[in-house]
Amino acid sequence: MAKHIERGKAGEALGRRYLEKKGYSVLFCNWRSGHYEIDIIASKNDKIHFIEVKTRYSIKFGYPEESVTNKKFYYLKNAAAIFLGQFKEVKMIQFDILSISIIYGKEIEYYFIEDVYLY
């Protein structure tokens, strides 16, 4: 498996544990429909959260959350629309970004950005 895929999976596993500690119930990881994917779909307080997880092992090219582009968010919204078409009972949703920095010699840093909306 390619190194970037392994690192992405490791980051998503860390993200899942982080969210569970924060009281979220993780419903799906790597939910797919066609070429769309949502890293984590979780619930908390009667709301469904569509969460993009970004992990970096260096800040040489910026912080992880900075890599969520308008195009990436467009795909996330499309994936969420497909999900909502399949699960019609869902009433309240929210888009979030979970940024994870894993820098050698430092403690893992989490930055959770809630209720995100990019155009």
C-alpha atoms as one frame of an Amber mdcrd trajectory, in Angstrom:
protein
   0.000   0.000   0.000   1.274   3.486  -0.840   2.677   5.504   2.047   0.173
   8.376   1.674  -2.759   5.922   1.782  -1.380   4.246   4.915  -0.924   7.638
   6.560  -4.443   8.688   5.589  -5.904   5.536   7.111  -3.859   6.046  10.283
  -5.104   9.626  10.522  -8.710   8.550  10.070  -8.321   5.934  12.820  -6.933
   8.636  15.143  -9.797  10.898  14.104 -12.379   8.238  14.875 -10.975   7.739
  18.387 -10.776  11.507  18.954 -14.420  11.984  17.970 -15.603   9.079  20.111
 -13.822  10.609  23.125 -15.686  13.861  22.373 -19.037  12.059  22.550 -19.676
  11.434  18.847 -21.102   8.137  17.644 -19.238   7.156  14.503 -21.721   5.709
  12.012 -19.535   5.218   8.935 -15.869   5.499   8.012 -14.888   5.978   4.387
 -18.503   5.972   3.215 -18.535   5.775  -0.599 -20.932   6.291  -3.438 -19.444
   6.211  -6.905 -16.317   8.345  -6.846 -17.497  10.334  -3.821 -16.261   9.572
  -0.308 -16.881  10.919   3.169 -14.115  10.186   5.661 -16.322   9.987   8.753
 -20.055  10.258   9.254 -20.936  10.638  12.920 -23.846  11.712  15.065 -24.083
  13.848  18.159 -27.049  15.676  19.668 -29.471  14.491  16.968 -27.290  15.907
  14.203 -25.370  14.083  11.479 -21.812  15.319  10.968 -19.999  14.867   7.667
 -16.343  15.080   8.652 -13.352  15.551   6.385 -10.183  14.304   8.086  -6.847
  15.772   7.001  -3.566  14.514   8.410  -0.089  15.869   7.877   3.275  14.773
   9.152   4.894  18.141   8.493   3.707  21.724   8.209   6.192  22.416   5.431
   3.284  22.866   3.018   0.827  24.317   5.543  -1.560  22.977   8.129  -3.776
  20.008   7.268  -7.011  22.010   7.265  -5.581  24.325   4.611  -5.687  21.468
   2.118  -9.495  21.357   2.117 -10.140  23.204  -1.120 -13.402  24.459  -2.571
 -13.271  21.515  -4.993 -12.839  19.004  -2.144 -15.713  20.619  -0.257 -17.865
  20.482  -3.410 -17.289  16.709  -3.557 -18.068  16.399   0.158 -21.392  18.227
  -0.340 -22.269  15.999  -3.308 -21.479  12.879  -1.298 -23.614  14.177   1.567
 -26.518  14.801  -0.821 -26.328  11.182  -2.010 -26.161   9.971   1.600 -29.208
  12.065   2.511 -31.077  10.597  -0.448 -30.489   7.139   1.006 -31.202   8.083
   4.629 -34.248  10.299   4.357 -34.903  10.308   8.113 -31.888  12.598   8.673
 -33.092  16.102   9.525 -30.088  18.099  10.778 -26.609  18.015   9.273 -23.298
  19.759   9.695 -19.974  19.754   7.826 -16.799  19.632   9.905 -13.047  19.357
   9.332 -10.764  17.437  11.653  -7.147  18.449  11.201  -4.467  16.172  12.661
  -0.788  17.121  12.797   1.620  14.310  13.569   5.015  15.968  13.844   7.993
  13.849  14.872   9.024  14.572  18.462   5.799  16.422  19.301   2.462  15.435
  20.734  -0.267  14.767  18.159  -2.258  17.942  17.612  -5.985  17.954  16.789
  -7.851  20.957  15.439 -11.595  20.424  14.999 -13.386  22.994  12.898 -17.145
  22.710  13.245 -19.941  23.899  11.007 -17.806  24.641   7.960 -19.215  25.865
   4.680 -17.074  26.747   1.674 -18.440  28.088  -1.599
